[in-house]
Amino acid sequence: MNKGWLELESDPGLFTLLVEDFGVKGVQVEEIYDLQSKCQSPVYGFIFLFKWIEERRSRRKVNTLVDETSVIDEEIVNDMFFAHQLIPNSCATHALLSVLLNCSGVELGTTLSRIKAFTKGFSPESKGYAIGNAPELARAHNSHARPEPRHLPEKQNGISAVRTMEAFHFVSYVPIKDRLFELDGLKSYPIDHGPWGEDEEWTDKARRVIMERIGLATAGEPYHDIRFNLMAVVPDRRMKYESKLEILKKNRQTILEGLQKMIRLTQTPSESTHDKKQQDSASPEENTSPIKKEADVGPCTSQGSSSGMLASLVEQNISVRRRQGVSIGRLHKQRKPDRRKRSRPYKAKRQ
């Protein structure tokens, strides 16, 4: 049996990670701050933490009071998942298993499903041995534990620190067959708190029982240093929000498709043709004309290119004339009009 279990802190985030490491899906742990208010969401079970810094004889006094409602019937006890805590510091895992393995509608995963099937009908002691011999549970538990101090515990006013730390404990409150049960691995039997009223939820009765227990622990002994914490095992809110987000996305897509259909139906044929022309002329790369591309070069570049083209045409004309044997000077002489007086032939005068 694995004896190296470490102590866990009472942190709902840590317990949620531990549940996920067990392989359970769709479950989280959250802290309850107000015992007077009703629980708004479904609750699988409560995990109650109490830490008493006092002598153990006072704790035995309280156990004597609550043991009056203990369930001794072996058939009833073995039918539920109630395990004795045989390993120190494993009460956090015991409390979680007491909730998870006693509620339906939870996806337990491979590890816890195997443990639940294997221990069905076992006695509380045998179930405790099964938990202690599950290395996967010990690894998951210790991965979230705080490291233990290496120095030996010192005695404080005659009471050892080890005995003081043993008073730090987790217990579970779960509904089983319409009755509220308190499952404490350090007790020999489960505690049956009876059914709840027709006009209330099981969580209402559990809150009353827990408040009575707190009042019983604090009354009459002023030297107590008592710390309490209550956590609820509930459905994972992330899955709920993800489901709502998917519904919102589908609704948004449906609305957009409906708006597009309405726009197409309300458009006239001329508007449709105009929109189509605008879409056809939307790509500037395909519809850019050479004139526009030349204009995009800029005015200075356009003038320079025109002058260069004109000079090149003149040079080409000159070279053609030269090849034909006509010089530039002769060309100008041919084009220049002849203004000299021509000699007229002499005619004899008639007498």
C-alpha positions as CSV (number, residue, x, y, z in Angstrom):
1,M,0.0,0.0,0.0
2,N,1.3,3.5,-0.9
3,K,1.9,5.4,2.3
4,G,3.5,8.5,0.8
5,W,0.4,10.7,0.4
6,L,0.9,14.5,1.0
7,E,-1.4,17.0,2.5
8,L,-3.6,19.1,0.1
9,E,-4.7,22.6,0.7
10,S,-8.4,23.6,0.6
11,D,-8.4,25.3,-2.8
12,P,-11.3,24.8,-5.2
13,G,-9.0,25.4,-8.2
14,L,-6.7,22.7,-6.9
15,F,-9.6,20.3,-6.4
16,T,-10.8,21.0,-9.9
17,L,-7.4,20.1,-11.3
18,L,-7.4,16.9,-9.2
19,V,-10.8,15.9,-10.6
20,E,-9.5,16.4,-14.1
21,D,-6.4,14.3,-13.3
22,F,-8.7,11.5,-12.1
23,G,-10.1,11.5,-15.7
24,V,-13.5,13.0,-14.8
25,K,-15.0,15.3,-17.4
26,G,-17.6,18.0,-16.9
27,V,-17.1,18.6,-13.2
28,Q,-15.5,21.4,-11.3
29,V,-15.2,22.5,-7.6
30,E,-16.2,25.9,-6.4
31,E,-16.2,27.6,-3.0
32,I,-19.3,28.5,-1.1
33,Y,-19.0,31.8,0.8
34,D,-22.6,32.3,2.1
35,L,-24.4,29.4,3.9
36,Q,-27.6,31.6,4.1
37,S,-28.1,31.8,0.3
38,K,-29.6,29.0,-1.8
39,C,-27.5,27.2,-4.3
40,Q,-28.4,28.4,-7.8
41,S,-26.9,25.6,-9.9
42,P,-27.1,21.8,-9.6
43,V,-24.8,20.4,-6.9
44,Y,-23.4,16.9,-6.9
45,G,-22.1,17.1,-3.3
46,F,-20.5,19.3,-0.6
47,I,-16.9,18.9,0.7
48,F,-16.6,20.4,4.2
49,L,-13.3,21.3,5.7
50,F,-12.7,21.9,9.4
51,K,-9.4,22.4,11.3
52,W,-9.5,22.4,15.0
53,I,-6.3,23.3,17.0
54,E,-7.2,21.5,20.2
55,E,-6.8,18.2,22.0
56,R,-8.3,15.1,20.3
57,R,-10.5,14.3,23.3
58,S,-12.8,17.3,22.3
59,R,-13.1,15.9,18.8
60,R,-14.1,12.5,20.1
61,K,-16.8,14.3,22.1
62,V,-18.3,15.6,18.9
63,N,-18.0,12.3,17.2
64,T,-20.0,10.7,20.0
65,L,-22.8,13.1,19.3
66,V,-23.1,12.6,15.6
67,D,-22.6,8.8,15.8
68,E,-26.2,8.4,17.1
69,T,-27.4,8.5,13.5
70,S,-24.8,6.1,12.1
71,V,-25.9,3.6,9.5
72,I,-24.9,0.1,10.8
73,D,-26.8,-2.0,8.2
74,E,-24.1,-3.6,6.1
75,E,-26.3,-4.0,3.0
76,I,-27.0,-0.2,3.0
77,V,-23.4,0.7,3.7
78,N,-21.9,-1.6,1.1
79,D,-24.3,-0.5,-1.5
80,M,-23.0,3.1,-1.4
81,F,-19.4,4.1,-1.9
82,F,-18.1,4.7,1.6
83,A,-14.4,3.9,2.3
84,H,-12.3,4.0,5.5
85,Q,-9.3,6.3,5.3
86,L,-6.4,4.0,5.9
87,I,-3.6,6.3,4.7
88,P,-2.8,9.6,6.4
89,N,-3.3,12.9,4.4
90,S,-5.6,11.2,1.9
91,C,-8.8,12.7,3.2
92,A,-9.1,15.1,0.2
93,T,-9.1,12.3,-2.3
94,H,-11.5,10.3,-0.1
95,A,-13.9,13.3,0.1
96,L,-13.9,13.7,-3.7
97,L,-14.4,10.0,-4.4
98,S,-17.3,9.9,-1.9
99,V,-19.1,12.6,-4.0
100,L,-18.1,11.4,-7.5
101,L,-18.8,7.7,-7.0
102,N,-22.2,8.2,-5.4
103,C,-23.8,10.4,-8.0
104,S,-25.2,9.5,-11.4
105,G,-24.8,11.4,-14.6
106,V,-21.1,12.1,-14.3
107,E,-18.5,10.9,-16.8
108,L,-16.0,9.3,-14.4
109,G,-13.4,8.2,-16.9
110,T,-11.4,5.0,-17.1
111,T,-9.7,5.1,-13.6
112,L,-12.7,5.9,-11.4
113,S,-15.1,3.7,-13.5
114,R,-12.7,0.7,-12.9
115,I,-12.5,1.4,-9.2
116,K,-16.3,1.8,-8.8
117,A,-16.9,-1.5,-10.7
118,F,-14.2,-3.4,-8.8
119,T,-15.3,-2.2,-5.3
120,K,-19.0,-2.7,-5.8
121,G,-20.4,-4.5,-2.7
122,F,-17.1,-4.2,-0.8
123,S,-17.0,-3.3,2.9
124,P,-15.7,0.2,3.8
125,E,-12.4,-1.2,4.9
126,S,-11.9,-3.1,1.6
127,K,-12.7,0.0,-0.3
128,G,-10.1,1.9,1.7
129,Y,-7.5,-0.7,0.8
130,A,-8.5,-0.4,-2.9
131,I,-7.9,3.4,-2.8
132,G,-4.6,3.0,-1.0
133,N,-3.4,0.5,-3.7
134,A,-4.3,2.7,-6.6
135,P,-1.0,4.3,-7.7
136,E,-2.7,6.5,-10.3
137,L,-4.8,8.1,-7.5
138,A,-1.7,8.7,-5.4
139,R,0.2,10.3,-8.3
140,A,-2.7,12.6,-9.1
141,H,-3.1,13.5,-5.4
142,N,0.6,14.2,-4.8
143,S,1.0,16.3,-7.9
144,H,-1.1,19.0,-6.3
145,A,0.2,18.7,-2.8
146,R,2.4,21.1,-0.9
147,P,5.9,19.9,0.1
148,E,6.2,18.7,3.6
149,P,8.7,20.3,6.0
150,R,11.9,18.4,6.5
151,H,12.4,19.2,10.2
152,L,10.7,17.2,12.9
153,P,7.5,18.6,14.4
154,E,8.0,20.3,17.8
155,K,5.8,20.0,20.7
156,Q,3.5,23.0,21.5
157,N,2.1,23.2,25.1
158,G,2.3,19.4,25.5
159,I,0.4,18.7,22.2
160,S,2.5,17.5,19.3
161,A,2.1,19.2,15.9
162,V,1.4,15.8,14.4
163,R,-1.7,15.4,16.6
164,T,-2.7,19.0,15.8
165,M,-2.5,18.4,12.0
166,E,-4.6,15.3,12.3
167,A,-7.6,17.6,13.2
168,F,-7.4,19.1,9.7
169,H,-10.0,17.0,7.8
170,F,-12.4,16.8,4.8
171,V,-15.8,15.2,4.9
172,S,-18.5,14.9,2.3
173,Y,-22.3,15.5,2.2
174,V,-24.1,13.7,-0.6
175,P,-27.7,12.9,-1.5
176,I,-28.2,9.1,-1.8
177,K,-31.7,7.7,-2.4
178,D,-33.5,10.9,-1.3
179,R,-31.6,11.0,2.0
180,L,-28.7,13.2,3.1
181,F,-25.6,11.3,4.1
182,E,-22.4,12.5,5.8
183,L,-19.4,10.4,4.7
184,D,-16.3,10.7,6.9
185,G,-13.5,8.3,6.2
186,L,-12.3,8.5,9.8
187,K,-15.7,7.3,11.1
188,S,-16.7,3.6,11.2
189,Y,-20.1,4.2,9.6
190,P,-21.9,6.8,7.4
191,I,-24.1,9.4,9.1
192,D,-27.7,9.5,7.9
193,H,-29.2,13.0,8.3
194,G,-32.6,11.9,6.9
195,P,-34.7,13.1,4.0
196,W,-35.3,16.7,3.1
197,G,-38.6,18.5,2.8
198,E,-40.9,18.4,-0.3
199,D,-40.6,22.1,-0.8
200,E,-36.8,22.3,-0.6
201,E,-33.7,20.9,-2.2
202,W,-31.2,18.6,-0.6
203,T,-28.7,21.4,-0.5
204,D,-31.0,23.4,1.8
205,K,-30.9,20.6,4.4
206,A,-27.2,20.2,3.9
207,R,-26.6,23.8,4.7
208,R,-28.7,23.6,7.9
209,V,-26.7,20.5,9.0
210,I,-23.4,22.2,8.3
211,M,-24.4,25.4,10.2
212,E,-25.5,23.3,13.2
213,R,-22.2,21.5,13.2
214,I,-20.3,24.8,13.1
215,G,-22.4,26.1,15.9
216,L,-21.8,23.0,17.9
217,A,-18.0,23.2,17.4
218,T,-17.8,26.9,18.4
219,A,-20.2,27.0,21.4
220,G,-19.0,26.9,25.0
221,E,-15.3,26.7,24.4
222,P,-13.8,30.2,23.7
223,Y,-10.2,29.0,23.3
224,H,-11.0,27.3,20.0
225,D,-9.2,28.3,16.9
226,I,-11.5,26.9,14.3
227,R,-11.4,27.3,10.5
228,F,-14.1,26.1,8.2
229,N,-14.4,25.9,4.5
230,L,-17.2,24.6,2.3
231,M,-16.8,23.6,-1.4
232,A,-19.4,22.4,-3.8
233,V,-18.8,19.8,-6.6
234,V,-20.9,21.1,-9.5
235,P,-21.1,20.8,-13.3
236,D,-18.3,22.4,-15.2
237,R,-19.4,26.0,-16.1
238,R,-17.0,26.1,-19.0
239,M,-18.9,23.5,-20.8
240,K,-22.1,25.4,-20.2
241,Y,-20.7,28.6,-21.5
242,E,-19.1,26.8,-24.6
243,S,-22.6,25.4,-25.4
244,K,-24.1,28.8,-25.1
245,L,-21.4,30.2,-27.4
246,E,-22.1,27.6,-30.0
247,I,-25.8,28.4,-30.0
248,L,-25.0,32.2,-30.4
249,K,-22.7,31.5,-33.3
250,K,-25.4,29.4,-35.1
251,N,-28.0,32.1,-34.4
252,R,-25.7,34.8,-35.8
253,Q,-25.1,32.7,-39.0
254,T,-28.8,32.2,-39.5
255,I,-29.5,35.9,-39.1
256,L,-26.8,36.9,-41.6
257,E,-28.1,34.4,-44.2
258,G,-31.6,35.8,-43.7
259,L,-30.4,39.4,-44.2
260,Q,-28.6,38.5,-47.4
261,K,-31.7,36.9,-48.8
262,M,-33.8,39.9,-48.0
263,I,-31.2,42.2,-49.6
264,R,-31.3,40.2,-52.8
265,L,-35.1,40.1,-52.9
266,T,-35.5,43.9,-52.4
267,Q,-33.0,44.9,-55.1
268,T,-34.4,46.0,-58.5
269,P,-32.9,44.6,-61.8
270,S,-31.2,47.9,-62.6
271,E,-29.6,48.0,-59.2
272,S,-28.4,44.4,-59.6
273,T,-26.9,45.2,-63.0
274,H,-25.2,48.3,-61.6
275,D,-23.8,46.4,-58.7
276,K,-22.6,43.7,-61.1
277,K,-20.8,46.3,-63.2
278,Q,-19.2,47.7,-60.1
279,Q,-18.0,44.3,-59.1
280,D,-16.6,43.7,-62.6
281,S,-14.7,47.0,-62.5
282,A,-13.5,46.3,-58.9
283,S,-10.1,44.9,-59.9
284,P,-7.8,47.7,-61.0
285,E,-5.1,45.4,-62.4
286,E,-7.3,43.9,-65.1
287,N,-9.1,47.0,-66.2
288,T,-6.3,49.6,-66.2
289,S,-6.0,51.1,-69.7
290,P,-2.6,52.0,-71.3
291,I,-3.5,55.7,-71.2
292,K,-4.1,55.5,-67.5
293,K,-0.9,53.7,-66.8
294,E,1.0,56.3,-68.8
295,A,-0.7,59.1,-66.9
296,D,0.2,57.4,-63.6
297,V,3.8,58.0,-64.5
298,G,3.6,61.7,-63.8
299,P,3.6,64.9,-66.0
300,C,7.4,65.4,-65.9
301,T,8.1,61.9,-67.1
302,S,5.4,62.2,-69.8
303,Q,6.8,65.4,-71.3
304,G,10.3,64.0,-71.3
305,S,9.2,60.8,-73.1
306,S,7.3,62.9,-75.8
307,S,10.4,65.0,-76.5
308,G,12.5,62.0,-76.8
309,M,10.0,60.3,-79.2
310,L,9.9,63.5,-81.4
311,A,13.7,63.7,-81.6
312,S,13.9,60.0,-82.5
313,L,11.4,60.5,-85.4
314,V,13.4,63.4,-86.8
315,E,16.6,61.4,-86.7
316,Q,14.9,58.5,-88.5
317,N,13.7,60.9,-91.2
318,I,17.1,62.3,-91.8
319,S,18.7,58.9,-92.0
320,V,16.2,57.8,-94.6
321,R,16.8,60.9,-96.7
322,R,20.5,60.3,-96.6
323,R,20.1,56.8,-97.8
324,Q,18.1,58.1,-100.7
325,G,21.0,60.4,-101.7
326,V,19.2,63.6,-100.8
327,S,21.1,66.0,-98.6
328,I,19.5,68.3,-96.2
329,G,20.8,71.4,-98.1
330,R,19.5,70.2,-101.5
331,L,16.2,69.4,-99.9
332,H,15.9,73.0,-98.7
333,K,17.0,74.4,-102.2
334,Q,14.3,72.4,-103.9
335,R,11.7,73.6,-101.6
336,K,12.9,77.3,-101.9
337,P,11.1,79.1,-104.8
338,D,13.3,80.6,-107.6
339,R,12.8,84.4,-107.7
340,R,15.4,85.3,-110.4
341,K,14.1,87.0,-113.6
342,R,14.2,84.7,-116.6
343,S,15.6,86.1,-119.9
344,R,13.0,86.5,-122.5
345,P,13.7,85.8,-126.2
346,Y,14.3,88.9,-128.4
347,K,11.5,89.7,-130.8
348,A,11.9,92.1,-133.6
349,K,9.6,95.0,-133.6
350,R,7.2,95.3,-136.4
351,Q,7.5,98.3,-138.5
